[in-house]
Amino acid sequence: MSVWDDVVGQPAAVAELDGAASDPTAMTHAWLFTGPPGSGRSNAARAFAAALQCRYHGCGECTACRTVMAGTHSDVREIVPEGLSISVAEMRSLVQLAARKPATGTWQIVIIADADRLTEGASNALLKAVEEPAPETVFLLCAPSDHPDDVPVTIRSRCRMVHLRSPAPEAVAGVLRDRDGIDPDQAQWAASVCGGHVGRARRLARDPQARARREEILGVPTKLRRLGDAFFHADVLIRAAEAEADELRSSRDESEREELAVAMGAGGTGKGAASAARSAKAAERDLEKRQKSRATRTQRDALDRALVDLAGFYRDAIVAATGATVPLTNPDRDREIRVAAAEWGPESSLRRLEAVLACRDALEQNVKPRIAVEAMMTALHRG
């Protein structure tokens, strides 16, 4: 067993990181992990952090390895933003903590799971720390790419790059089968349709609702016969995303409000009660703001998963229409894809794919989801 077991299908990256963890002369203070969604950027960063703290360089068995992988190590801090961005206040607080000497480990390590969500102010705060790091501090940044839109050049130029790729279906199936105990046939199917995303493969293999949502989305392209169908399916897609966001809010928001009320001394009496009440109101407003941002992010993520499925269908239609000898993203929908490809042709399929990608871009630019999705569905109907 090793901490590297969680880094699926990345032998070159594992070799580089393992070498740096074992050889102090190969270390540097800032690393940038890039790769497509599902390639395991955060897993690789977390495994590297465990290897750095482990006296055996990632045995997977010692206290350091287990606490880092569980997210409870005192000298390893990880930012996983639930909202739309990482604020400057959050980053400044993290940078101050990172400047401290390690309490129990060898390094003080900061993992930023979504560095592409840093605001401009947060990027500037991080830049100063990366430019002049404490001698025992290591920053591990994760982003989809090293493009300036994802990571500013000023930060990227001070980081050592680790490029990850989408793992092969065989590697994903092996993880699901051997580590998660999933039925081999189910594991093979999930790996073949996940697009190299290990988390999505695991969700499809385990969650019947995830499989049902995928079936519903992949049925949309062949059902847009009339303009009314476009608006109907847009409404279904939006309502499903809203329901997923509402489900998260109902399960977490109330408990967070109750915890905050207890922490702020709700119901207390005495001379300091009025002052505490005013502070509680400010804290409640801040909590509501964070909860709203998280709900927006959840809705966008749900929509994005659906759009990725749609994009995969139209990509497969282009593959089928052009006779390209590459694997389909959705091999289990081979018949529907080939019928659609024969009806549309490669040019129309490409226009439809571009409409889906334009919708993803619009959502990232804060266009109202209903407007963006309805515009996309209309374009898909028109072809």
DRENNU-982218 format. One line per 10 residues: their letters; for each residue x, y, z of C-alpha. Coordinates in nm, 2 decimals. Layout:
BEGIN
A> X/Y/Z; ...
***
This chain:
BEGIN
MSVWDDVVGQ> 0.00/0.00/0.00; 0.12/0.35/-0.08; -0.02/0.70/-0.10; 0.05/0.69/-0.47; -0.23/0.43/-0.51; -0.48/0.71/-0.53; -0.31/0.87/-0.83; -0.46/0.66/-1.11; -0.29/0.62/-1.45; -0.01/0.88/-1.40
PAAVAELDGA> 0.32/0.68/-1.39; 0.53/0.97/-1.52; 0.39/1.22/-1.26; 0.42/0.97/-0.98; 0.78/0.90/-1.06; 0.87/1.27/-1.06; 0.69/1.34/-0.74; 0.82/1.04/-0.56; 1.17/1.14/-0.66; 1.13/1.49/-0.52
ASDPTAMTHA> 0.99/1.35/-0.20; 1.28/1.12/-0.16; 1.56/1.36/-0.27; 1.57/1.70/-0.09; 1.78/1.85/-0.37; 1.50/1.78/-0.61; 1.25/1.98/-0.41; 1.11/2.33/-0.48; 0.87/2.55/-0.28; 0.58/2.58/-0.53
WLFTGPPGSG> 0.42/2.32/-0.76; 0.14/2.35/-1.01; -0.06/2.04/-1.10; -0.25/2.07/-1.43; -0.47/1.83/-1.62; -0.83/1.78/-1.74; -1.12/1.73/-1.50; -1.10/1.39/-1.34; -0.73/1.34/-1.40; -0.66/1.35/-1.03
RSNAARAFAA> -0.49/1.68/-0.97; -0.60/1.71/-0.61; -0.53/1.35/-0.54; -0.18/1.39/-0.67; -0.12/1.70/-0.46; -0.25/1.53/-0.15; -0.04/1.22/-0.21; 0.26/1.43/-0.26; 0.19/1.62/0.06; 0.17/1.29/0.25
ALQCRYHGCG> 0.50/1.17/0.09; 0.67/1.49/0.20; 0.55/1.45/0.56; 0.62/1.07/0.57; 0.96/0.96/0.70; 0.93/0.67/0.45; 0.83/0.90/0.16; 0.47/0.78/0.12; 0.43/0.44/0.29; 0.05/0.49/0.33
ECTACRTVMA> 0.06/0.33/0.67; 0.21/0.57/0.92; 0.03/0.84/1.11; 0.16/1.12/0.88; 0.03/0.95/0.57; -0.31/0.86/0.72; -0.37/1.21/0.86; -0.27/1.39/0.55; -0.49/1.17/0.33; -0.78/1.21/0.58
GTHSDVREIV> -0.73/1.59/0.58; -0.65/1.61/0.95; -0.27/1.67/0.95; -0.18/1.98/1.15; 0.08/2.10/0.90; -0.12/2.04/0.58; -0.40/2.29/0.49; -0.62/2.24/0.19; -0.85/2.50/0.03; -1.15/2.34/-0.16
PEGLSISVAE> -1.37/2.63/-0.25; -1.74/2.55/-0.23; -1.84/2.89/-0.37; -1.76/3.07/-0.70; -1.42/3.20/-0.60; -1.15/3.21/-0.33; -1.15/3.54/-0.16; -0.85/3.76/-0.07; -0.94/3.74/0.30; -0.93/3.36/0.29
MRSLVQLAAR> -0.60/3.36/0.11; -0.44/3.61/0.34; -0.54/3.41/0.64; -0.40/3.09/0.48; -0.07/3.26/0.38; -0.02/3.38/0.74; -0.07/3.02/0.87; 0.16/2.89/0.60; 0.44/3.11/0.73; 0.46/2.93/1.06
KPATGTWQIV> 0.71/2.66/1.14; 0.58/2.30/1.11; 0.43/2.17/1.44; 0.48/1.80/1.39; 0.59/1.74/1.03; 0.88/1.83/0.81; 0.70/2.09/0.60; 0.42/2.34/0.63; 0.21/2.25/0.32; -0.07/2.45/0.15
IIADADRLTE> -0.29/2.27/-0.11; -0.51/2.50/-0.33; -0.75/2.26/-0.50; -0.89/2.51/-0.75; -0.63/2.78/-0.81; -0.83/2.89/-1.12; -1.09/3.03/-0.88; -0.86/3.28/-0.71; -0.98/3.64/-0.73; -0.73/3.90/-0.85
GASNALLKAV> -0.68/4.01/-0.49; -0.63/3.65/-0.37; -0.38/3.59/-0.65; -0.18/3.89/-0.54; -0.18/3.78/-0.18; -0.06/3.43/-0.29; 0.20/3.58/-0.52; 0.38/3.76/-0.24; 0.40/3.44/-0.04; 0.52/3.23/-0.34
EEPAPETVFL> 0.78/3.50/-0.42; 0.92/3.50/-0.06; 0.83/3.17/0.10; 0.93/3.06/0.44; 1.21/2.80/0.42; 0.98/2.51/0.53; 0.67/2.60/0.34; 0.55/2.43/0.02; 0.26/2.55/-0.20; 0.07/2.29/-0.41
LCAPSDHPDD> -0.16/2.45/-0.66; -0.41/2.26/-0.88; -0.57/2.41/-1.20; -0.72/2.28/-1.53; -0.43/2.42/-1.73; -0.14/2.67/-1.72; -0.32/2.92/-1.94; -0.32/3.27/-1.80; -0.70/3.26/-1.76; -0.65/2.98/-1.51
VPVTIRSRCR> -0.33/3.07/-1.34; -0.16/3.41/-1.37; 0.18/3.41/-1.54; 0.34/3.57/-1.24; 0.24/3.27/-1.02; 0.29/3.01/-1.28; 0.65/3.12/-1.35; 0.74/3.05/-0.99; 0.60/2.70/-0.99; 0.73/2.36/-1.10
MVHLRSPAPE> 0.49/2.21/-1.34; 0.33/1.86/-1.31; 0.11/1.77/-1.61; -0.15/1.50/-1.56; -0.35/1.33/-1.83; -0.69/1.15/-1.84; -0.63/0.80/-1.72; -0.71/0.51/-1.96; -1.04/0.32/-1.92; -0.85/0.01/-1.82
AVAGVLRDRD> -0.68/0.20/-1.53; -1.01/0.34/-1.41; -1.19/0.00/-1.43; -0.91/-0.15/-1.23; -0.95/0.10/-0.95; -1.33/0.05/-0.93; -1.29/-0.33/-0.94; -1.00/-0.39/-0.71; -1.02/-0.10/-0.46; -1.39/-0.02/-0.45
GIDPDQAQWA> -1.52/-0.37/-0.49; -1.75/-0.29/-0.78; -1.88/-0.57/-1.01; -1.63/-0.61/-1.30; -1.89/-0.56/-1.57; -2.03/-0.25/-1.40; -1.68/-0.12/-1.35; -1.58/-0.17/-1.71; -1.90/0.00/-1.83; -1.85/0.30/-1.60
ASVCGGHVGR> -1.49/0.34/-1.70; -1.58/0.33/-2.07; -1.83/0.62/-2.04; -1.67/0.84/-1.78; -1.44/1.02/-2.01; -1.14/0.95/-1.80; -1.29/1.10/-1.48; -1.24/0.86/-1.19; -1.49/1.03/-0.96; -1.76/1.03/-1.23
ARRLARDPQA> -1.70/0.66/-1.30; -1.73/0.58/-0.93; -2.06/0.78/-0.91; -2.21/0.62/-1.22; -2.11/0.27/-1.09; -2.26/0.33/-0.75; -2.55/0.57/-0.79; -2.87/0.47/-0.98; -2.98/0.83/-0.99; -2.66/0.94/-1.16
RARREEILGV> -2.72/0.67/-1.42; -3.08/0.78/-1.47; -2.97/1.15/-1.51; -2.72/1.05/-1.77; -2.97/0.85/-1.96; -3.21/1.14/-1.96; -2.95/1.39/-2.08; -2.83/1.16/-2.36; -3.18/1.11/-2.48; -3.23/1.49/-2.54
PTKLRRLGDA> -3.05/1.52/-2.88; -3.28/1.29/-3.06; -3.60/1.44/-2.90; -3.57/1.80/-3.02; -3.81/1.76/-3.31; -4.01/2.08/-3.25; -3.91/2.42/-3.11; -4.14/2.35/-2.81; -3.93/2.05/-2.73; -3.62/2.28/-2.69
FFHADVLIRA> -3.79/2.49/-2.42; -3.94/2.18/-2.25; -3.60/2.01/-2.21; -3.44/2.33/-2.11; -3.69/2.36/-1.83; -3.63/2.00/-1.72; -3.25/2.06/-1.72; -3.28/2.38/-1.51; -3.53/2.23/-1.27; -3.30/1.93/-1.21
AEAEADELRS> -3.00/2.15/-1.14; -3.21/2.37/-0.90; -3.34/2.06/-0.72; -2.98/1.93/-0.67; -2.88/2.27/-0.53; -3.19/2.29/-0.31; -3.12/1.95/-0.17; -2.77/2.05/-0.06; -2.91/2.38/0.09; -3.18/2.20/0.29
SRDESEREEL> -2.93/1.95/0.43; -2.65/2.19/0.53; -2.78/2.55/0.56; -3.00/2.50/0.86; -2.74/2.30/1.05; -2.48/2.57/0.98; -2.72/2.85/1.10; -2.79/2.65/1.42; -2.42/2.60/1.48; -2.35/2.97/1.42
AVAMGAGGTG> -2.63/3.07/1.66; -2.49/2.85/1.94; -2.14/2.98/1.88; -2.26/3.34/1.90; -2.44/3.27/2.23; -2.80/3.28/2.11; -3.05/3.34/2.39; -2.79/3.47/2.63; -2.86/3.76/2.87; -2.65/4.01/3.05
KGAASAARSA> -2.45/4.32/2.97; -2.28/4.18/2.66; -2.59/4.03/2.51; -2.67/4.33/2.28; -2.32/4.35/2.15; -2.31/3.98/2.09; -2.65/4.00/1.90; -2.51/4.27/1.67; -2.20/4.06/1.60; -2.43/3.76/1.54
KAAERDLEKR> -2.63/3.95/1.27; -2.31/4.04/1.08; -2.19/3.67/1.10; -2.54/3.56/0.98; -2.52/3.79/0.68; -2.17/3.66/0.60; -2.29/3.30/0.63; -2.59/3.36/0.40; -2.36/3.51/0.14; -2.14/3.20/0.15
QKSRATRTQR> -2.44/2.97/0.14; -2.58/3.16/-0.16; -2.25/3.13/-0.34; -2.23/2.76/-0.27; -2.58/2.70/-0.40; -2.50/2.89/-0.72; -2.18/2.68/-0.76; -2.38/2.36/-0.70; -2.63/2.45/-0.97; -2.36/2.54/-1.22
DALDRALVDL> -2.18/2.22/-1.15; -2.49/2.01/-1.20; -2.56/2.19/-1.53; -2.20/2.15/-1.64; -2.21/1.77/-1.58; -2.52/1.76/-1.81; -2.35/1.98/-2.07; -2.04/1.76/-2.07; -2.27/1.46/-2.15; -2.43/1.65/-2.43
AGFYRDAIVA> -2.10/1.76/-2.57; -1.98/1.40/-2.56; -2.29/1.29/-2.77; -2.23/1.55/-3.04; -1.86/1.47/-3.04; -1.94/1.11/-3.10; -2.18/1.21/-3.38; -1.89/1.39/-3.55; -1.67/1.08/-3.51; -1.93/0.86/-3.66
ATGATVPLTN> -2.01/1.10/-3.94; -1.65/1.13/-4.05; -1.56/0.77/-4.00; -1.28/0.84/-3.76; -1.12/0.53/-3.60; -1.12/0.66/-3.24; -1.33/0.53/-2.94; -1.66/0.68/-2.87; -1.72/0.87/-2.55; -2.05/0.69/-2.51
PDRDREIRVA> -2.00/0.35/-2.66; -2.32/0.22/-2.50; -2.52/0.47/-2.72; -2.36/0.35/-3.05; -2.68/0.29/-3.24; -2.84/0.63/-3.15; -2.52/0.81/-3.23; -2.48/0.66/-3.57; -2.85/0.73/-3.66; -2.81/1.09/-3.55
AAEWGPESSL> -2.48/1.13/-3.74; -2.64/1.00/-4.06; -2.93/1.24/-4.02; -2.73/1.55/-3.93; -2.39/1.52/-4.10; -2.06/1.64/-3.96; -2.12/2.01/-4.01; -2.45/2.02/-3.83; -2.31/1.80/-3.55; -2.02/2.04/-3.51
RRLEAVLACR> -2.26/2.34/-3.49; -2.45/2.16/-3.22; -2.13/2.08/-3.03; -2.03/2.45/-3.05; -2.37/2.55/-2.91; -2.31/2.33/-2.60; -1.96/2.47/-2.55; -2.09/2.83/-2.59; -2.35/2.75/-2.32; -2.07/2.64/-2.08
DALEQNVKPR> -1.88/2.96/-2.15; -2.19/3.17/-2.10; -2.25/3.01/-1.76; -1.89/3.09/-1.66; -1.96/3.45/-1.76; -2.25/3.46/-1.51; -2.53/3.45/-1.78; -2.86/3.35/-1.62; -2.87/2.97/-1.64; -3.22/2.96/-1.79
IAVEAMMTAL> -3.13/3.21/-2.06; -2.81/3.03/-2.15; -2.97/2.68/-2.16; -3.27/2.79/-2.36; -3.05/2.96/-2.61; -2.84/2.64/-2.64; -3.15/2.41/-2.68; -3.29/2.64/-2.95; -2.95/2.61/-3.14; -2.95/2.24/-3.10
HRG> -3.30/2.22/-3.24; -3.21/2.44/-3.53; -2.88/2.25/-3.60
***
